Amino acid sequence: MFGGGNKIKLEADLIERAKQVAEVAGYASHEEFITHIIEKELANFEDGASDEEITEKLKGLGYIS
């Protein structure tokens, strides 16, 4: 899942939290859990019909101002 030379750096405490939740939720690994979360969030933004809608969603989430 995270192979192929692509790497994302995350804080150690965030990885530990992901491992705990992944285990409780029944994921095969924390990598599978993180991939699922990213795919789910991307789908939320990709549902937008335009860049303006995506921008508004990001503003609403506080990612941009």
N, C-alpha and C positions, 0 to 999 in steps of 0.2 A: 504494500500500500504506500509506504513512504520511501520505497526503494527507487532505483533508477537515477540516483544522483541528486534528486530534488530534496532539499532539506529546509525545514522550518525550525527556527530556534524558538523555544518556549521556556518560560521560567520553570525551574524545577518544581516549585510548589503547585503550579498549574498542571504539570504532568502527573504529579502524585494524585491530585484531585481527580483528574481524568481517569487514572488507573482505578481508583476506588469506585467511581460511578460506573465505569465500564464493567467492572466485575459484578456489581450489584445488579446492573441492568441486563446482564447476560451476554454482553459482547465478547467475542473471541479474544480481543485485545484492545488496549487503549487506542492503538492506531486505527482500528476499525471504528471505534466510537468517535474519534476526532474526525475521521473522514465523513462519517454519517452527519455529524453536526455541520461541517462545512458544506456538504452537498445540500442539506436542508436550507441553510441560510442563503446559499447561492440561488436556489430555486425560488425563494421569496423575492429576491431582487430581479431575477430573470422573468418573473411574471409581469413585470412592469412593461407597458407598451412603448415607453419612450425614456430617453435619458432624463427628462425632467421628472418623471415619476420616480425613477431610481434616486435622483438627487433629493427629492422630497422625502423619500423613505429614509435615506441616510441622515437627513437633517432631523427627522422625527426621532431617530434613534440616538441622536447626539454625536454622530461620527463626524459630521461637518457642520459648519455654521454659516 
